[in-house]
């Protein structure tokens, strides 16, 4: 678990809705670890060959707007929700390329039905990253 290097946005709870610094993010994760527990950036999916992102059951199950967007130096890419009933009922989003193709400091954003955004910054797209 790499709490000190992720950045998260609580939507309305972060004031202004922008991304937080890694330090602010680490503090918020420490204050509410259950909210982020279960997030997984898996650079290579055995089933699709590309990146798959799983978001936490408690924070996102049944609450997503059916899409996740990643952005960084490569630009941005969105992926539709594939399913929510596997691996502990965590929403799954499959992307077109392996995680290493997306570089470093990748922002993951999943809009939720209550208007907030689940957001995490992944330090290195080539590495498995989980909270």
N, C-alpha and C positions, 0 to 999 in steps of 0.2 A: 504494500500500500504506500503510495507516494503523496501524502497529503500536502506537503509543503510546496508542491510544484503545480498544483491544479488551480484553475481560476473558475469561479462559479458565479452565476447571476441568479438571484432569487426573483427576477421580474420586479414586481412592485415592492418587494421587501428590501431591495438594494438601493433604493433611491435613484430615480432617473432611468433605471432599466439597463444601464451600460454594463460592460464587463468589469469585474473587480480585479484588483491586482492579485498576484499569487499570495501575498501576505494576508490580504483581507479575505480571500477565498479560504485559505487554510484555517483562519480563525472561525469562519462561518461553518466550515465542515466540522471542526472540532466541537462547535456548539450544537450541531445538529447532524451527527454522523449517520443516523438512521435514514435521513432524507436522501443521502447520496449512496448509501450502502447497496451494492448490487450493480452499480454502473460498470460496464465492461467495454473497452475498445479492444477488439480482437483483430489484429492486422490481416489475418488470413483465415477465411472461413473454409472448412473442409468441403462444405456443400456448394459454395458459389465460387470459391477461389479469390474473392475480394474481401475487403473490409466488412466486418459486421459490428454494429454497435448495439449493445443491450442496455436499456435504461432501467432504473430501479422500479421494482414492483410498487412499493409504497408511494413513491413520488409520481409515477407516470402511468401505471396500469389503468386502462379505461379512461384516461384523461388526456391523451395526446390528440393533436389535431391531424393525426395520421401521417406526419412527415417529420423528418429530421434533416437539418442542414448543417454541413460542415464548411468552414471557411478558413482561409489562411493565405500564405504567399502564392498558392496555386490558383486562387480564385475562390469559387464556392461550388458546391454540389449538393443536391437534395436527393433524398431517397424516401420512398413511401414506406409506411408501416407494413411489414411482411406478415407478422403474427405476434400474438401476445400470450400464447398458451404453452410455450416451451421454456425450459430452464428457469423454473420458479415463477412462471407467469410474468416474465419480463418482456416488454416490447422489443422487437428486433427490427433493425434497419440495415439493409444490405446495400453496399456501395459498389461502384463499377470497377474499382481498382484496389490493389493491396494497400494497406495502411502506409507503407513506406513511400508510396507515390505522393502522399499529401504533405510531406515535409515535417516541420516542427511547429509547435505552438498553434495547434489546430483548435479552433473554437467549434464546439458541438452545441447546437441549439435545437431544442424540441419545444415548440409552442404547445401550451396546454389549454384545455377548454375553458379554464377560469380566467384566461387572459395573461397569465404569468408564463415565463419561459424557463424551462430546465436547461441550464447551461454549464458546461465544463470545458476547460482548456486542457487539451492533451499535449504533454511536453514533446513527445517524439512519436510520430505516426508509425514508425517501424516497430515499436515496442508494444507488447501487451500492457494495457493500463487498466487497473481496476481500483475501485474504491469500496 
